[in-house]
Amino acid sequence: MSVDETTFPFYAVCSPEEVEKFRKRTEEGRWDLTSWEVFWQERYDYLKSQGYLLRPRFKPGWTPSWLGTNRNPHYCEDSIYSVLSVVIDATRLSDGTRVMLKTVSHFDDEIPIGRLLSRDEVADDPTNHCVPVYQLLQDPIDQSKAIIVMKYLRPFDDPELRTVGEVVDFVAQTLEGISFLHRQRVAHRDCAAANIMMDGEPLFPQGHHPVQLDYLEDGMHYAPYLSRQDHPVKYYFIDFGISSYFDPGVVPLVVGTQGRDKEPPELDDRLPYNPFPLDIFILGNLYRKEFVEKYYGFEFLEPLISSMTQREPQRRPTAEAACSMFRKIQADLAESTLRWRLRSRKESVPERVVYDTVAVAREGIYKIRRMIV
């Protein structure tokens, strides 16, 4: 059977020789499910019975859609691997919403902490930037495991931030979020860049694929996206696998060197330390590495970062104090500064001239429009 070449773009259609080549590669196992994909395939029917549908690739008895056609498998959605072992995307059948599923041990603190941070009293709190947990399912095969159903998110920097104002909004939201978390007496302990994501729905009016993030859900066409400056997003903390909750009146002390950021000086496997100032250090270090060291123009963040990353944990500001400090910084920033583009420290001089010229022109158009309105 041949595909309708008016339906699929020319680059997705193979010659007879290519069809044979891809058939052989398929038979040799090139697109077979990985071990962690088999894990989810084994739970396909159960998840469907609970209202969650995995992509066609994971349906038991799956046969590659390109076999018997002249389609290039690289442009077939069901050829796309799931790259993460413990999480997978799914569609909620009741309303078509995309969600994320994560397998966890019943003994992990992530389950009670997730419930605490998603309870009704705080679920709608605008300062709550913790990934919402919708449901907890018992794993149908391994009784020691559960499956957490969460809000679907994508990396906070994909697509990249483009303006100073977008960075300022990111800093404001993450400080607000860590302050909320600490008010719940929870220390994240791993709030590094990889564990901060965003709800990208405002940016992608046509949606996007959950694995091939630059493509539409068909895995074939590029997904157009909008500017955060005009379509703000919300950022969320994820992965509470090593987080700690402390009952009122309990001295907050932990040990351990887990986490992505290995630079906090207090990390130790034997000597106890307070994990709340640790969160402050990790966020300050993130701002330094992701923004100050990558782009020009963020000198205004340096006093905040220096305060948040002091070597002595007790000298760092609390989350609330860091928020207050940042609000004062934010209040002094001009609107034109917030609209200015991010200037990479890796840009060449000719590149900078071109990009700055475009930015000046864009600012001029913005001002003209404001005058007309």
Residue pairs with C-beta under 8 A, 6 or more apart in sequence:
1 68
1 69
2 69
2 70
3 12
3 13
3 69
3 70
3 71
5 13
8 71
8 75
8 220
9 75
9 220
9 221
11 72
11 75
12 71
12 72
12 75
12 220
13 70
13 71
13 72
14 22
14 70
14 71
14 72
15 70
16 70
18 72
19 69
19 70
22 66
22 72
22 73
23 67
25 31
26 64
26 66
26 67
26 73
31 64
31 73
31 79
33 41
33 57
33 58
33 62
34 81
34 82
36 82
36 84
36 85
36 86
37 57
37 58
37 81
37 82
39 85
39 103
40 54
40 58
40 82
40 88
40 101
41 54
41 58
41 59
41 60
41 62
42 141
43 139
43 140
43 141
43 147
44 54
44 58
44 59
44 60
45 60
46 140
47 53
47 54
47 90
47 101
47 137
47 147
48 54
48 93
50 137
51 92
51 93
51 94
52 90
52 91
52 92
52 93
52 99
52 101
52 149
53 90
53 91
53 93
54 88
54 89
54 90
55 77
55 78
55 89
55 210
56 62
56 65
56 77
56 78
57 77
57 78
57 79
57 80
57 82
58 82
58 88
62 78
64 73
64 76
64 78
64 79
65 71
65 76
65 77
65 78
66 72
66 73
66 76
66 79
73 79
75 219
75 220
76 219
77 209
77 217
77 218
77 219
77 220
79 219
80 209
80 211
80 212
80 219
81 211
82 88
82 211
83 211
86 102
86 103
86 104
87 100
87 101
87 102
87 103
88 100
88 101
89 98
89 99
89 100
89 101
89 152
89 210
89 211
90 98
90 99
90 100
90 101
90 149
91 97
91 98
91 99
92 98
92 99
97 152
98 152
98 210
99 134
99 149
99 150
99 151
99 152
100 149
100 150
100 151
100 152
100 153
101 147
101 148
101 149
101 150
102 147
102 148
102 150
103 139
103 145
103 146
103 147
103 148
104 110
104 111
104 145
104 146
104 147
104 148
104 241
105 144
105 145
105 146
106 144
106 145
106 146
107 144
108 241
109 240
109 241
109 243
109 244
109 245
110 148
110 239
110 240
110 241
110 243
111 136
111 146
111 148
112 245
113 186
113 240
113 243
113 245
114 133
114 136
114 148
114 150
114 240
115 133
115 136
116 184
116 186
116 245
117 128
117 130
117 133
117 181
117 184
117 186
117 240
118 130
118 132
118 133
118 134
122 128
122 180
122 184
123 132
125 180
127 176
127 177
127 179
127 180
128 177
128 180
129 173
129 174
129 176
129 177
129 180
129 181
129 234
129 235
129 236
129 237
130 177
130 180
130 181
130 236
130 237
130 240
131 150
131 151
131 153
131 197
131 236
131 237
131 238
132 150
132 151
133 148
133 149
133 150
134 149
134 150
134 151
135 148
135 149
136 146
136 147
136 148
136 149
137 146
137 147
137 148
137 149
138 146
138 147
139 145
139 146
139 147
150 238
151 199
151 236
152 210
153 197
153 198
153 199
153 200
153 236
153 238
154 197
154 198
154 200
154 208
154 213
155 194
155 197
155 198
155 213
156 170
156 193
156 196
156 197
156 198
156 235
157 193
157 290
158 213
159 203
159 225
161 167
161 170
161 228
161 342
162 227
162 228
162 229
162 341
162 342
163 228
163 229
163 338
163 339
163 340
163 341
163 342
164 297
164 298
164 333
164 337
164 338
164 339
164 340
164 341
164 342
165 229
165 337
165 338
165 339
166 228
166 229
167 291
167 295
167 298
167 342
168 330
168 333
168 338
169 228
169 232
170 235
171 287
171 301
171 326
172 326
172 327
172 330
173 234
173 235
174 191
174 196
174 235
174 237
174 283
174 286
175 283
175 319
175 322
175 323
175 326
176 323
177 235
177 236
177 237
178 188
178 191
178 237
178 279
178 280
178 283
178 319
178 322
179 319
179 320
179 322
179 323
181 187
181 188
181 237
181 279
181 319
182 276
182 279
182 318
182 319
182 320
184 245
185 245
185 246
185 247
185 248
185 252
186 240
186 243
186 244
186 245
186 246
187 243
187 244
187 246
187 252
187 254
187 275
187 276
187 278
187 279
188 195
188 237
188 240
188 243
188 279
188 282
189 242
189 243
189 244
189 254
189 256
189 258
189 259
189 275
189 278
189 279
190 239
190 241
190 242
190 243
190 258
190 259
190 260
190 261
190 282
191 237
191 279
191 282
191 283
191 286
192 259
192 260
192 261
192 282
192 286
193 260
193 286
193 289
193 290
194 260
195 237
195 238
195 239
195 260
196 235
196 236
196 237
196 238
196 286
197 235
197 236
197 238
198 233
198 234
198 235
198 236
199 233
199 234
199 236
200 208
200 225
200 233
202 226
202 231
202 232
202 233
203 225
203 226
203 227
203 228
203 231
203 233
204 223
204 224
204 225
204 226
205 224
205 226
206 216
206 223
206 224
207 216
207 217
207 223
208 214
208 215
208 216
208 217
208 223
208 225
209 215
209 216
209 217
209 218
209 219
209 223
212 219
213 223
214 222
214 223
215 221
215 222
215 223
216 222
216 223
229 339
242 256
242 258
242 259
244 252
244 254
244 275
246 252
252 274
252 275
252 276
253 272
253 273
253 274
254 272
254 273
254 274
254 275
255 268
255 269
255 270
255 271
255 272
255 273
256 267
256 268
256 269
257 267
257 268
257 269
259 267
259 282
261 281
261 282
261 285
261 286
263 281
263 285
264 278
264 281
264 282
264 285
265 311
266 273
266 274
266 277
266 278
266 313
267 273
267 278
273 313
274 313
276 318
276 319
277 313
277 314
277 316
278 313
279 319
280 308
280 316
280 317
280 318
280 319
280 322
281 308
281 309
281 313
281 316
283 308
283 322
284 304
284 305
284 307
284 308
284 309
284 316
285 305
285 308
285 309
287 301
287 304
287 305
287 308
288 305
288 309
291 298
291 301
292 298
292 301
292 302
292 305
293 345
294 344
294 345
295 342
295 343
295 344
295 345
296 343
296 344
296 345
297 337
297 340
297 342
297 343
300 329
300 332
300 333
301 329
303 325
303 329
304 322
304 325
304 326
304 329
307 316
307 317
307 322
307 325
308 316
308 317
308 322
309 316
310 316
317 325
336 363
339 363
339 366
340 359
340 363
341 355
341 356
341 359
343 352
343 355
343 356
347 355
